[in-house]
Each structure stands twice: as structure tokens, then as C-alpha cells.
Amino acid sequence: MTDQRRTTLTQKTPAPSIMTEVADFHKAGFGPGVWFPMSVFKNVNDMGAEVVQFVADRFEEDIRLQNEIFKCKDLAQLFEIQVRFFETAVDQYTKKTEELAQMGSEILDVARYQEPG
């Protein structure tokens, strides 16, 4: 019975890939440029670059933390290093979240009110 089921499943026509569907959609004149002005794509790209830079900066902070911990001489100093690191991280994440939210809002405004193309 298992062989018969497997044969039935493999005889079905495979579904078209998502890329084929997207390509057909674009050929019909419904590409992304129809919906959004090109500035939206640039702004989304800029937003992505901001995120990548932020992550790179946070990695640098992590490395700096490890170096400070290795040089640490007692538990009080270790605690101070960790608190400072945590406070800095919270401040940086809060600030970047606000910046990205503002960028996202501006992107939506552009998408909503500018002509595509």
C-alpha cells in the first residue's frame, strides 16, 4: 500500500515555483514598481544598512566588554563593567529602535503619498 501511495504522490504535476509566479505577475504589469516609488526601495535599503551597521557596532561593544573582563581584577570591578555594558546596550538599542521606527514611518509616508516609478 505504501508503494501505491508513493506512486500516486509522485505522478501529480508539481506546483509552480514562487519565482515563476512572481515572474508571471511582473510580466502582467504588476511589478513592485507599480506599487511603490523607487525612493521606497532606496529608503528600505538605507534602513537595512542602518541595521547592519548597528549590529557591527554592537559586536565591537561585545569585544570591548570581553577585553575589559579579561583585565578585571576583582568582582566589584566585574560588576561595574557588566552594569556599564548593560546600560550602554539598553541606551543604544532604545535609540536605534526609535530611529528605525521613524525611518519606517517615513518609508510608509513616501509609499502612501508619492507616485510610483
DAMO-V203343 format. One line per field, one symbol per residue. ss: DSSP state (H for helix, E for strand, L for the rest). psi: psi as a letter, one per 30 degrees, with the letter a starting at -180 (. if undefined). A space follows every 10 residues. Layout:
BEGIN
ss->???
psi->???
END
This chain:
BEGIN
ss->LHHHHHHHHH HLLLLLLHHH HHHHHHHLLL LHHHHLLHHH HHHHHHHHHH HHHHHHHHHH HHHHHHHHHH HLLLHHHHHH HHHHHHHHHH HHHHHHHHHH HHHHHHHHHH HHHLLLL
psi->eeeeeeeeef flkkkkleee eeeeeeefgh lffeeklffe eeeeeeeeee eeeeeeeeee eeeeeeeeee fkfleeeeee eeeeeeeeee eeeeeeeeee eeeeeeeeee eeflkl.
END
